[in-house]
Amino acid sequence: MESRHFFDDERQLTITVYEACWAAIQNLANEAAASEGWLGGHGSDWDYLNIWIIRRLAKRPNEIDKNEWVAQAIL
C-alpha cells in the first residue's frame, strides 16, 4: 500500500491504495485534464492528480471509504 497526500484548499487528504494502482489513477487524471482543459494545459501530473482526487472525492457516497472510492475508479 502507498499513501499520498493531497490538498483541498487548506485541508490535507491522505489516500492509501495499492502502489500498482497509482499509475492507472495518474493516467485517468491526465486523460481527464486533457479532455477538460484543466489549468489551460499547463499543469503537471501532480496538479492533475490532485484535481482528479478532489473531484472524485466530491462525488463519494458517505457509506464508501475514501480509499476504496478512489481505487474503484480503475476497476
Phi, psi and omega in degrees: 000146178226132178258142174227152184248136182232161183234129175242097189059243182265357186263131176267135178242134177250128178243132181235117177222173177300140183307320181295339181286332187299322180297317179293320178295320177298319177299317177300317180296316180294320178295317178296318180298317181293317183286333183255357177069037181299136176055030177060024180077010183252015180273168176263170175305319180297317178302313182294320178296318179299314179297315182298315179300312181299316180294320179297316181293331179295337181261003185288128171295143184302330185277355180256132178300140184300322180292317177297320182297318178293315181295327181295340181296336182262001180277000000 
